[in-house]
């Protein structure tokens, strides 16, 4: 029987729209393998018109591995859905200049989820529940193609380099750190990751940079920070980027091992309600995995 899954590549070096699949229903192994292969090839998959609830969202996410618990809950919590929303529980909107807004503003800078953890994230899956009338897009950048475009001299210089990733550093530049407790922050100590990563499933090399990367270990902090920022700026340009304009019901998943992303501004007097799961890195002793 022919598969109903239809994968439409986007006009960039990454990304594809997937139709003909209901993520709210159990997927057969063959159907899942088709989606998994498309994800590895395109790194970002857009699934329109899914309208997943939290349980369906988690169930599909778990097909890719164990999920990370969220960072803004007490230690020992098993909550895995991040509420990336400007809407309070009573339906009112958060203050546009308040701590929660500053906390969310960090997502407007190029980053890869959980690079500030000892075991970085594998995947993220973001579901749109309410969207504003304008703005609020999410942009994605292909770090595989960014690595490929570098000249041989620059590649040789970056090979073997290690960067320090720190949540206190990155979020401290924006504000909103007090949304987390001191215990939460102490549970996120600085960690080191290679500047150049080899994808464990595809074997492709990519840059592993973004806002959480403070500086290169063993080098002058200011100079290496400037280098990392320049690399990021040059990497996140067409044709290595695309921007997704959200419609309520969309689900988008991306590969944190080779993709940077950022959210774009939107009117602060309009609701934007998003839910995200994060698939943990495939390491047995991952302290953040549920």
C-alpha positions in Angstrom: 0.0 0.0 0.0 1.4 3.4 -1.0 2.2 5.8 1.8 -0.1 8.9 2.1 2.8 10.9 3.5 3.8 13.8 1.2 7.0 15.7 1.9 7.4 19.1 0.1 11.0 20.5 0.4 11.1 24.3 1.0 13.1 26.8 -1.0 16.2 26.7 1.2 18.9 24.3 2.3 16.7 23.0 5.1 13.0 22.5 5.8 10.0 20.6 4.4 6.3 20.7 4.7 4.7 17.3 5.5 1.1 16.5 4.6 -1.1 13.4 4.6 -0.4 12.3 8.2 -2.4 12.6 11.4 0.0 13.1 14.3 -2.8 12.8 16.8 -3.3 9.1 15.8 -0.9 6.2 16.5 1.7 6.0 13.7 2.8 2.7 12.2 6.4 1.8 12.2 6.7 2.3 8.4 5.0 5.7 8.5 7.2 6.8 11.4 10.4 5.7 9.6 9.4 7.7 6.6 8.9 10.8 8.8 12.2 10.1 10.6 14.1 9.9 7.3 12.6 13.1 6.1 13.5 14.8 9.4 17.2 13.7 9.1 17.3 14.9 5.5 15.6 18.3 5.9 16.3 19.0 9.6 13.0 20.9 10.0 9.5 19.5 9.3 6.3 21.6 9.2 3.1 19.8 9.9 0.1 22.0 9.2 -3.4 21.5 10.6 -2.6 19.1 13.4 -4.3 20.8 16.4 -2.6 18.5 18.9 -3.5 18.5 22.6 -0.7 18.1 25.2 -1.1 14.3 25.3 -0.9 13.8 21.6 2.0 16.2 21.4 3.9 14.3 24.0 3.0 10.9 22.5 4.4 11.9 19.0 7.5 13.5 20.6 8.3 10.3 22.5 8.7 8.4 19.3 12.0 10.2 18.8 13.3 9.5 22.3 13.0 10.5 26.0 11.8 14.0 26.7 13.5 16.6 28.8 11.8 18.0 31.9 11.3 21.8 31.7 13.8 24.1 33.5 11.2 26.3 35.3 9.7 23.6 37.6 10.8 22.3 40.9 13.5 19.6 41.0 12.0 16.1 40.6 9.1 17.4 38.5 8.2 15.3 35.4 6.6 18.2 33.5 7.8 18.0 29.8 5.6 20.7 28.1 7.1 24.2 28.1 4.5 26.9 27.9 6.0 29.6 25.6 3.1 32.0 26.0 2.3 35.5 26.8 -1.1 34.4 28.2 -1.6 33.8 31.9 -3.8 31.0 33.3 -6.7 33.4 33.6 -6.5 34.4 30.0 -5.0 37.8 30.6 -1.7 38.9 28.9 1.6 39.3 30.6 3.1 42.8 31.0 5.2 43.5 27.9 8.0 44.9 30.0 7.8 42.4 32.9 10.1 39.6 33.9 8.2 36.9 32.0 8.4 38.9 28.8 12.1 39.3 29.2 12.4 35.6 29.8 10.6 34.9 26.6 12.6 37.6 24.7 15.7 35.4 25.0 14.1 33.2 22.3 14.4 36.0 19.8 18.1 35.4 19.5 19.6 32.6 17.4 20.1 29.5 19.5 19.8 25.8 19.8 17.7 24.4 22.6 19.5 23.1 25.7 23.0 23.7 24.5 23.6 25.0 28.0 23.1 21.5 29.4 25.7 18.8 29.8 23.8 16.6 27.3 22.3 18.9 24.6 18.9 18.4 23.1 18.2 16.2 20.2 14.9 17.7 18.8 12.2 20.2 19.7 8.6 20.1 18.7 6.6 23.4 18.9 2.8 23.5 18.6 0.8 26.6 17.9 -2.4 27.0 20.0 -3.1 30.8 19.5 -1.2 33.1 17.1 -1.2 36.9 16.7 -2.6 38.6 13.6 1.0 39.5 12.5 4.6 38.7 13.5 5.6 35.9 15.8 7.3 33.9 13.0 10.0 31.4 13.9 13.2 31.4 11.7 15.5 28.4 11.2 19.1 28.3 10.1 21.0 25.4 8.6 24.3 24.9 10.5 25.3 22.0 8.1 25.2 24.3 5.1 26.9 27.0 7.2 29.8 24.6 7.9 30.0 23.6 4.2 30.3 27.2 3.0 33.3 28.0 5.2 36.7 28.0 3.5 39.2 25.2 4.3 41.4 27.6 6.4 38.5 28.6 8.6 37.3 25.0 9.0 40.8 23.9 10.0 40.9 26.7 12.6 37.6 25.7 14.1 38.1 21.9 14.2 38.9 20.8 17.8 37.7 24.1 19.3 35.4 24.0 22.4 32.9 26.7 23.4 31.6 27.4 26.9 27.8 27.5 26.9 26.1 29.2 29.8 22.4 30.0 30.5 23.3 32.6 33.0 25.5 34.3 30.4 22.9 34.2 27.6 19.8 35.1 29.5 21.6 37.5 31.7 22.2 39.7 28.5 18.4 39.9 28.1 17.0 39.8 31.6 14.3 37.7 33.1 16.7 35.4 35.0 14.6 35.8 38.2 11.8 33.8 36.5 14.0 30.9 37.6 15.0 30.2 41.2 18.6 30.2 42.3 18.3 26.4 42.6 17.1 26.2 39.0 20.1 28.3 37.9 22.5 26.3 40.0 21.2 23.2 38.2 22.4 24.8 34.9 26.2 25.3 35.4 28.3 26.3 32.4 29.2 23.4 30.0 31.6 22.8 27.2 30.7 21.6 23.7 32.6 21.3 20.4 32.2 24.3 18.0 32.0 21.7 15.2 29.8 18.7 15.7 29.4 15.6 13.7 25.8 14.5 13.5 25.5 11.0 15.1 22.9 9.8 12.5 23.9 11.4 9.2 27.6 11.9 9.7 27.4 15.5 8.5 29.4 18.2 10.2 27.8 21.4 11.4 28.6 24.5 13.4 27.3 24.3 17.0 27.0 27.9 18.1 24.3 30.4 19.1 23.5 32.8 21.9 24.3 30.3 24.7 27.9 30.0 23.5 29.8 32.5 25.6 33.4 32.1 24.2 36.0 29.6 23.0 37.7 27.8 25.8 41.4 28.6 26.2 41.2 31.7 24.0 40.7 35.4 24.7 37.1 35.7 25.8 36.3 38.9 24.0 38.0 38.0 20.7 36.6 34.5 20.6 33.1 35.8 21.5 33.4 38.2 18.5 34.4 35.3 16.3 31.4 33.2 17.4 29.0 36.1 16.8 30.4 36.7 13.4 30.1 33.0 12.5 26.5 33.1 13.6 25.7 36.3 11.7 27.2 34.9 8.5 25.6 31.4 9.0 22.1 32.7 9.4 21.6 34.1 5.9 19.8 32.9 2.8 19.7 30.3 1.4 20.4 28.7 4.7 17.4 30.1 6.5 13.6 30.1 6.2 10.9 31.8 8.2 7.7 30.0 9.3 4.6 32.0 9.6 2.4 30.2 12.2 -1.2 29.2 11.8 -3.1 27.8 14.8 -2.8 24.0 14.6 0.7 23.9 13.2 3.4 21.6 14.6 7.0 22.2 13.7 9.9 19.9 14.7 13.6 20.6 14.2 17.0 19.0 14.8 18.8 20.8 17.6 22.0 19.1 16.6 22.3 21.0 13.4 19.8 23.9 13.4 19.6 27.3 15.0 16.3 29.1 15.4 14.8 32.3 16.8 11.4 33.8 17.3 10.3 37.1 15.8 8.5 40.0 17.5 4.7 40.3 17.6 2.2 42.7 19.0 2.3 42.5 22.8 -1.4 43.2 23.1 -2.3 40.0 21.2 -2.1 36.4 22.5 0.6 34.0 21.3 0.3 30.6 22.9 2.8 27.9 22.0 3.6 24.5 23.6 7.0 22.9 23.2 8.5 19.5 23.9 12.2 18.8 23.8 13.6 15.4 23.0 16.6 14.7 25.1 20.0 13.8 23.8 20.6 10.0 23.4 22.8 9.5 26.5 21.8 7.0 29.1 22.8 9.0 32.1 21.1 12.3 31.0 19.9 13.9 34.2 17.3 16.0 32.3 15.6 13.1 30.5 12.4 11.6 31.8 
